[in-house]
Amino acid sequence: MSSSRERPNVLLILTDQQRWDTVGAYGSPMDLTPTLDALARRGTRLENAVTPQPTCGPAKAALQTGKHATETGVWRLSRSIAGERTLAHHFGDAGYDVGFVGSWHIAGTHDAPVPRDRRGGYEDVWIAADVPEFTTSPEEGHLYDESGEPVEFERYRADAFTDFAAEALDALEEPFFLVVSYLEPHDQNDRWTFVAPDGYADRHATNPYVPPDLRGRPGEWYDELPDYYGMCERLDECVARLLSVLDRGGLREDTVVGYTSDHGCHFRTRPGEHKRTCHESAIRVPAILSGPGFDRGRTVERVTSLVDLAPTLLDAAGVPIPDGLHGESLLPVIRGERPDGGGEAFVQISESEIGRAIRTPRWKYAVAAPTENGWRGGNGDPNSDVYLERYLYDLGRDPEESVNLVGRYDYRDVADDLRERLAAHIERVEGHEPDIRRFEDPGYREY
């Protein structure tokens, strides 16, 4: 790496399936994340960060583009982002070196190398696989380099990704934009379980903290939390290593560091899923920003979406924000130029269903298509002309989402207000006006 101080570098660290409440800065009592906690104290923590799509590929596409998943074409797994302009294109056009390490998940090539036209503009460094669940195990495997040749490793996967990222930091010229996309703490698909490094699960096997939304619910959390916590702990150590690389190069003060996850996890306590629902444990994620423009030691309470991350990073680097993004820069709020608080996030759900949701500071309101297939969509369309009310939660009184208020006459005014706001999001993003049926509407139960 060489030094150029005119514009900040940007290092974006992305994890997969990490709950917000695994991080101490968000209230976890497990002391898993001292590095992230220090980063949050120094920088800016987004208290109510929400993924726009609680599924790996669609969420990653939205993060890369600042657009919701239906508008990128990646509204479910195994679809390609080719043709969309990403953060790499925008940073590259502004003179940045751009690099990507790890889990891409938006090329549709599965275990085959990702061709150049499906890499989203990451031209300078590429060490990645489309779906590394198919090319790696937790202890060994391979990614691919810029030429499509395998890059083998035989060590814990998060450690290997960190090694590749350290090499990328050395190879990139300033100013640089580097994404490091870990697979952890996602479960290992071919084992149907979470796999921590040796010895790490043992640290949390006795009386681990059980988040309130999991308590008393059937699911796999009882067996899986020790490994899951061990994976989060190791990720924090990996972040510490990356920060030390920046420190050694004298680049820490000139680098924006972002940390977030594509979605959360509820350990199959909600209908058979780790994610793919509107519930907080699936859609709420950690989101921490540090470095130039962000080192203010503050917490943003406003409900924000990961579609806001792309314009925020571009704004922080002085790169023009393109028209047509669904998100907006958070820098005016962070700098105190706009009031904090309020806000709402629009969420699209695929695969398990075709669903839509809105999350406000107090309320969660969600609807689902009555007959469409969540994987295929209606005739290949990820949208629906008809939705039925499915969930209404009062997050102020019921943060664990234990009591579904949908259809309650005493909450009809609340539901109607949220219904109109959700419909406005659908029209703004997707360009159509669906029929959202109230729970008590005639014809609701015919579906």
C-alpha positions as MATLAB code, in Angstrom:
seq = 'MSSSRERPNVLLILTDQQRWDTVGAYGSPMDLTPTLDALARRGTRLENAVTPQPTCGPAKAALQTGKHATETGVWRLSRSIAGERTLAHHFGDAGYDVGFVGSWHIAGTHDAPVPRDRRGGYEDVWIAADVPEFTTSPEEGHLYDESGEPVEFERYRADAFTDFAAEALDALEEPFFLVVSYLEPHDQNDRWTFVAPDGYADRHATNPYVPPDLRGRPGEWYDELPDYYGMCERLDECVARLLSVLDRGGLREDTVVGYTSDHGCHFRTRPGEHKRTCHESAIRVPAILSGPGFDRGRTVERVTSLVDLAPTLLDAAGVPIPDGLHGESLLPVIRGERPDGGGEAFVQISESEIGRAIRTPRWKYAVAAPTENGWRGGNGDPNSDVYLERYLYDLGRDPEESVNLVGRYDYRDVADDLRERLAAHIERVEGHEPDIRRFEDPGYREY';
ca = [
       0.000    0.000    0.000;
       1.154    3.519   -0.684;
       0.065    6.744    0.967;
      -2.239    9.446   -0.393;
      -4.097   11.640    2.103;
      -6.481   13.531   -0.199;
      -9.441   11.188    0.256;
     -10.154    8.615    2.942;
      -9.694    4.948    2.271;
     -12.742    2.767    2.941;
     -12.677   -0.718    4.478;
     -16.102   -2.364    4.652;
     -16.330   -5.540    6.741;
     -19.428   -7.662    6.195;
     -20.432  -10.743    8.173;
     -23.200  -13.219    7.392;
     -26.166  -13.958    9.661;
     -24.895  -12.059   12.706;
     -27.436  -10.877   15.269;
     -27.037   -7.307   16.458;
     -27.145   -8.415   20.089;
     -23.952  -10.470   19.822;
     -22.032   -7.171   20.019;
     -21.298   -5.670   23.419;
     -22.032   -2.168   22.176;
     -25.619   -3.341   21.580;
     -25.978   -4.774   25.064;
     -24.584   -8.304   24.799;
     -23.262   -9.400   28.216;
     -20.999  -12.057   26.669;
     -17.906   -9.835   26.134;
     -17.388  -11.341   22.684;
     -16.474   -8.188   20.794;
     -13.984   -5.882   22.564;
     -12.642   -4.643   19.219;
     -16.056   -3.726   17.834;
     -17.074   -2.203   21.153;
     -14.029    0.073   21.070;
     -14.768    0.935   17.430;
     -18.336    1.878   18.396;
     -17.170    4.053   21.308;
     -14.780    5.857   19.000;
     -17.051    6.114   15.992;
     -20.785    5.980   15.244;
     -23.145    3.161   16.099;
     -26.470    2.771   14.305;
     -28.832    1.542   17.015;
     -31.705    0.504   14.746;
     -30.066   -0.733   11.553;
     -32.319   -2.972    9.450;
     -31.511   -5.155    6.472;
     -33.719   -4.493    3.426;
     -33.856   -8.234    2.716;
     -33.164  -10.991    5.304;
     -31.504  -13.351    2.812;
     -27.802  -13.531    1.894;
     -27.642  -12.684   -1.808;
     -30.465  -10.146   -1.963;
     -29.113   -8.296    1.079;
     -25.599   -8.204   -0.375;
     -26.950   -6.882   -3.676;
     -28.853   -4.139   -1.872;
     -25.785   -3.179    0.130;
     -23.633   -2.994   -3.009;
     -26.107   -0.903   -4.984;
     -28.095    1.145   -2.484;
     -31.239   -0.308   -4.084;
     -33.836   -2.760   -2.870;
     -33.522   -6.341   -4.020;
     -36.442   -6.435   -6.458;
     -34.846   -3.571   -8.381;
     -31.388   -5.180   -8.665;
     -32.753   -8.467  -10.030;
     -31.231  -10.341   -7.075;
     -34.436  -10.864   -5.109;
     -33.555  -14.460   -4.218;
     -30.458  -16.648   -4.215;
     -28.724  -17.852   -7.396;
     -29.322  -14.663   -9.357;
     -26.704  -12.324  -10.838;
     -26.093   -8.632  -10.199;
     -24.511   -8.232  -13.646;
     -25.576   -4.965  -15.251;
     -26.034   -3.055  -11.991;
     -23.632   -0.334  -10.892;
     -22.132   -1.054   -7.489;
     -20.016    0.679   -4.902;
     -16.954   -0.590   -6.786;
     -17.998    1.214   -9.955;
     -18.614    4.484   -8.143;
     -15.380    4.362   -6.141;
     -13.426    3.172   -9.174;
     -14.732    6.037  -11.300;
     -13.509    8.423   -8.592;
      -9.954    7.094   -8.832;
     -10.024    4.485   -6.071;
      -8.385    1.089   -6.205;
     -11.177   -1.396   -5.485;
     -10.943   -4.891   -4.058;
     -13.134   -7.708   -2.798;
     -12.304  -10.649   -0.546;
     -14.591  -13.473    0.516;
     -18.255  -14.302   -0.051;
     -19.824  -12.625   -3.121;
     -23.148  -14.494   -3.385;
     -24.563  -12.396   -6.250;
     -23.148  -13.958   -9.428;
     -25.236  -17.120   -9.798;
     -22.133  -19.251  -10.472;
     -22.299  -21.287   -7.229;
     -18.982  -23.183   -6.937;
     -17.541  -22.045  -10.298;
     -15.273  -18.978  -10.619;
     -17.058  -15.657  -11.008;
     -16.362  -14.202  -14.478;
     -15.221  -10.599  -14.670;
     -18.571   -9.292  -15.914;
     -20.285  -10.625  -12.772;
     -17.819   -9.173  -10.235;
     -19.597   -5.856   -9.889;
     -16.627   -3.743  -10.955;
     -14.073   -5.084   -8.468;
     -11.103   -4.924  -10.822;
      -7.933   -4.405   -8.768;
      -8.095   -7.229   -6.208;
     -10.432  -10.224   -6.324;
     -10.096  -13.225   -3.988;
     -13.596  -14.609   -3.663;
     -16.164  -17.278   -4.425;
     -19.777  -16.783   -5.356;
     -21.103  -19.202   -2.732;
     -18.184  -20.267   -0.524;
     -20.478  -22.695    1.307;
     -19.861  -24.851   -1.799;
     -16.085  -24.308   -2.110;
     -15.036  -24.355    1.550;
     -15.569  -25.988    4.898;
     -14.931  -24.189    8.190;
     -11.328  -25.491    8.215;
     -10.273  -25.680    4.559;
     -11.225  -24.966    0.986;
     -10.590  -22.478   -1.779;
     -11.604  -19.142   -3.198;
     -10.654  -17.873   -6.658;
      -8.268  -15.144   -7.773;
      -8.668  -12.587  -10.579;
      -7.740  -15.248  -13.159;
     -10.260  -17.760  -11.854;
      -7.543  -19.946  -10.339;
      -8.215  -21.607   -6.961;
      -6.612  -20.038   -3.887;
      -6.380  -22.859   -1.376;
      -6.329  -22.646    2.417;
      -6.096  -25.118    5.297;
      -7.022  -23.155    8.428;
     -10.129  -21.724   10.014;
     -12.044  -20.008    7.228;
     -12.420  -16.596    8.897;
      -8.675  -16.575    9.566;
      -7.944  -17.383    5.926;
     -10.250  -14.618    4.692;
      -8.455  -12.243    7.060;
      -5.077  -13.294    5.684;
      -6.312  -12.657    2.131;
      -7.682   -9.276    3.211;
      -4.340   -8.317    4.771;
      -2.644   -9.163    1.478;
      -5.221   -7.064   -0.348;
      -4.539   -4.087    1.913;
      -0.856   -4.366    1.028;
      -1.592   -4.647   -2.704;
      -4.062   -1.794   -3.100;
      -2.910    1.740   -3.802;
      -4.455    4.631   -1.921;
      -7.142    5.715   -1.936;
      -8.699    2.250   -1.808;
     -12.098    0.716   -1.254;
     -11.941   -2.858    0.044;
     -14.817   -5.150    0.998;
     -14.061   -8.121    3.259;
     -17.092  -10.411    3.261;
     -16.961  -13.231    5.804;
     -19.181  -16.316    5.753;
     -19.180  -16.554    9.543;
     -21.245  -16.746   11.716;
     -23.476  -18.445    9.119;
     -24.117  -22.143    9.710;
     -22.213  -24.628    7.576;
     -24.830  -25.777    5.097;
     -23.546  -29.281    4.443;
     -23.347  -29.982    8.204;
     -26.562  -28.232    9.267;
     -24.737  -26.724   12.200;
     -22.613  -23.777   13.320;
     -18.881  -24.442   13.640;
     -16.648  -22.331   15.875;
     -12.838  -22.617   15.939;
     -11.439  -25.367   18.145;
     -12.063  -24.605   21.795;
     -14.177  -21.511   21.228;
     -17.576  -23.140   21.748;
     -16.340  -24.635   25.015;
     -15.932  -21.124   26.415;
     -19.663  -20.547   26.075;
     -21.049  -24.040   26.700;
     -22.031  -23.372   30.310;
     -24.953  -21.027   30.820;
     -24.603  -18.883   27.681;
     -26.696  -15.759   27.436;
     -30.040  -16.553   25.800;
     -31.618  -13.537   24.067;
     -35.202  -12.891   25.237;
     -36.757  -13.599   21.835;
     -35.415  -17.176   21.928;
     -36.400  -18.067   25.483;
     -39.192  -20.598   25.747;
     -39.341  -21.164   21.999;
     -38.624  -24.429   20.230;
     -35.679  -24.229   17.886;
     -32.004  -25.130   17.722;
     -30.634  -22.271   19.817;
     -29.919  -24.443   22.868;
     -27.356  -26.547   20.986;
     -26.061  -23.889   18.610;
     -25.489  -20.772   20.724;
     -22.050  -21.855   22.063;
     -20.611  -22.299   18.554;
     -22.411  -19.210   17.272;
     -20.932  -17.087   20.047;
     -17.498  -18.594   19.429;
     -17.720  -17.621   15.757;
     -18.651  -14.046   16.661;
     -15.748  -13.910   19.088;
     -13.303  -15.046   16.413;
     -14.690  -12.500   13.946;
     -13.928   -9.748   16.440;
     -10.347  -10.997   16.622;
     -10.191  -10.940   12.821;
     -11.316   -7.310   12.816;
      -8.563   -6.545   15.321;
      -6.024   -8.045   12.914;
      -7.273   -5.915   10.024;
      -7.118   -2.769   12.143;
      -3.570   -3.663   13.126;
      -2.634   -3.839    9.422;
      -3.995   -0.317    8.999;
      -2.106    0.816   12.107;
       1.184   -0.626   10.884;
       0.798    1.164    7.572;
      -0.073    4.445    9.249;
      -3.482    4.389    7.583;
      -5.913    3.999   10.470;
      -6.655    7.714   10.844;
      -7.252    8.048    7.099;
      -9.538    5.044    6.681;
     -13.288    4.790    7.101;
     -14.051    1.393    8.642;
     -17.581    0.033    8.372;
     -18.874   -3.138   10.008;
     -22.270   -4.746    9.492;
     -24.023   -8.013    8.601;
     -26.399   -8.942    5.802;
     -29.104  -10.217    8.196;
     -29.584  -11.823   11.590;
     -30.588  -15.254   12.873;
     -33.398  -16.704   14.961;
     -32.267  -20.334   15.043;
     -35.458  -21.748   13.542;
     -37.590  -20.375   16.363;
     -39.744  -18.722   13.695;
     -41.354  -20.927   11.082;
     -38.497  -23.292   10.214;
     -36.107  -20.485    9.303;
     -32.831  -18.958   10.405;
     -33.909  -15.731    8.680;
     -36.344  -14.924    5.799;
     -38.958  -13.421    8.111;
     -39.766   -9.908    9.273;
     -38.805  -10.530   12.901;
     -36.181   -8.416   14.668;
     -33.764  -11.302   15.098;
     -33.719  -11.719   11.297;
     -33.748   -8.102   10.101;
     -31.891   -6.113   12.765;
     -28.106   -6.045   12.334;
     -25.043   -4.447   13.912;
     -23.804   -1.385   12.035;
     -20.731    0.554   13.157;
     -18.833    3.269   11.285;
     -15.499    4.723   12.314;
     -12.823    6.932   10.808;
     -12.962   10.312    9.033;
     -16.415   11.838    9.439;
     -17.619    9.203   11.891;
     -15.365    9.406   14.964;
     -17.872   11.273   17.056;
     -18.531    8.786   19.847;
     -22.257    8.834   19.221;
     -25.232    6.594   18.673;
     -27.784    7.243   15.924;
     -31.233    6.219   17.177;
     -32.984    6.742   13.859;
     -34.294    3.620   12.109;
     -31.942    3.109    9.175;
     -31.621    0.599    6.362;
     -28.573   -1.018    4.824;
     -29.605    0.664    1.556;
     -28.401    3.840    3.325;
     -24.885    2.447    3.659;
     -23.817    2.888    0.018;
     -24.713    6.597   -0.199;
     -23.252    7.174    3.272;
     -19.865    5.688    2.329;
     -19.784    7.552   -0.976;
     -20.655   10.803    0.786;
     -17.937   10.262    3.395;
     -15.371    9.827    0.620;
     -16.536   12.866   -1.333;
     -17.716   10.658   -4.209;
     -20.903   11.885   -5.921;
     -24.005    9.947   -4.932;
     -25.755    8.781   -8.121;
     -29.416    9.358   -8.775;
     -31.828    6.482   -8.387;
     -30.624    5.021   -5.090;
     -33.280    4.072   -2.562;
     -31.106    4.983    0.410;
     -29.779    8.309    1.596;
     -26.580    9.441    3.255;
     -26.654    9.390    7.042;
     -23.867   11.945    7.387;
     -26.244   14.896    7.941;
     -27.777   13.035   10.898;
     -24.377   11.958   12.216;
     -23.067   15.527   12.000;
     -26.142   16.876   13.771;
     -27.363   18.807   10.722;
     -30.619   16.849   10.751;
     -32.532   15.664   13.811;
     -32.001   12.127   14.999;
     -34.843    9.759   15.854;
     -37.845    8.562   13.889;
     -37.259    6.972   10.535;
     -38.620    3.767    9.089;
     -37.267    0.889    7.052;
     -38.891   -0.993    4.176;
     -38.176   -4.729    4.058;
     -38.754   -7.191    1.221;
     -38.864  -10.917    1.962;
     -38.377  -13.704   -0.565;
     -37.891  -17.478   -0.783;
     -39.935  -18.354    2.317;
     -42.722  -16.152    0.946;
     -43.271  -12.990   -1.044;
     -43.578  -10.582    1.848;
     -43.223   -6.902    2.647;
     -42.750   -5.161    5.984;
     -42.234   -1.764    7.536;
     -40.252   -1.191   10.712;
     -40.652    2.070   12.643;
     -39.189    3.000   16.051;
     -42.190    1.426   17.767;
     -44.035   -0.774   15.289;
     -43.529   -3.709   12.950;
     -46.174   -4.369   10.297;
     -45.845   -7.136    7.719;
     -47.872   -8.643    4.913;
     -47.477  -11.696    2.681;
     -48.737  -12.792   -0.717;
     -51.469  -15.403   -0.232;
     -50.738  -17.769   -3.117;
     -47.416  -16.904   -4.756;
     -44.346  -19.129   -4.434;
     -41.568  -17.344   -2.575;
     -38.758  -18.939   -4.576;
     -40.132  -18.460   -8.065;
     -42.346  -15.451   -7.575;
     -45.575  -15.104   -9.483;
     -44.659  -16.109  -13.038;
     -41.062  -15.172  -12.269;
     -42.135  -11.834  -10.759;
     -40.841  -11.139   -7.230;
     -43.852   -8.902   -6.501;
     -47.501   -9.617   -5.800;
     -50.716   -7.803   -6.694;
     -52.368   -8.940   -3.461;
     -51.020   -9.095    0.082;
     -52.676  -10.194    3.309;
     -51.893   -8.705    6.709;
     -49.762  -11.159    8.670;
     -47.967   -9.487   11.590;
     -48.317   -6.425   13.779;
     -45.959   -6.022   16.730;
     -45.663   -3.267   19.315;
     -41.884   -3.189   19.717;
     -42.119   -0.642   22.507;
     -44.066   -3.002   24.769;
     -43.136   -6.315   23.176;
     -39.556   -6.171   21.814;
     -39.444   -9.990   21.704;
     -42.429  -10.015   19.298;
     -44.314  -12.546   21.371;
     -47.828  -11.188   20.739;
     -49.077  -10.753   17.186;
     -51.650   -7.945   17.220;
     -52.767   -8.304   13.614;
     -56.532   -8.231   13.281;
     -57.120   -6.741   16.741;
     -59.881   -4.144   16.457;
     -58.268   -1.946   19.144;
     -55.141   -1.658   16.941;
     -56.985   -1.080   13.676;
     -56.040    2.598   13.478;
     -52.370    1.756   13.997;
     -52.502   -0.998   11.382;
     -54.264    1.231    8.864;
     -51.627    3.939    9.237;
     -48.821    1.419    8.775;
     -50.679   -0.181    5.881;
     -50.744    3.157    4.031;
     -47.082    3.806    4.766;
     -46.101    0.338    3.585;
     -48.120    0.791    0.400;
     -46.291    4.069   -0.233;
     -42.916    2.292    0.071;
     -44.036   -0.411   -2.357;
     -45.187    2.190   -4.878;
     -41.974    4.231   -4.500;
     -39.614    1.275   -4.843;
     -41.489   -1.250   -6.972;
     -43.698    1.093   -8.978;
     -47.076   -0.530   -8.386;
     -49.994   -0.331   -5.976;
     -50.940   -3.750   -4.591;
     -54.161   -4.585   -2.809;
     -53.273   -5.040    0.873;
     -56.201   -6.870    2.465;
     -57.063   -6.112    6.081;
     -57.335   -9.126    8.340;
     -61.097   -8.655    8.673;
     -61.816   -7.739    5.035;
     -64.397   -9.885    3.203;
     -62.561  -12.403    1.088;
     -59.434  -12.434    3.283;
     -59.942  -16.016    4.384;
     -60.760  -17.305    0.916;
     -57.009  -17.601    0.479;
];
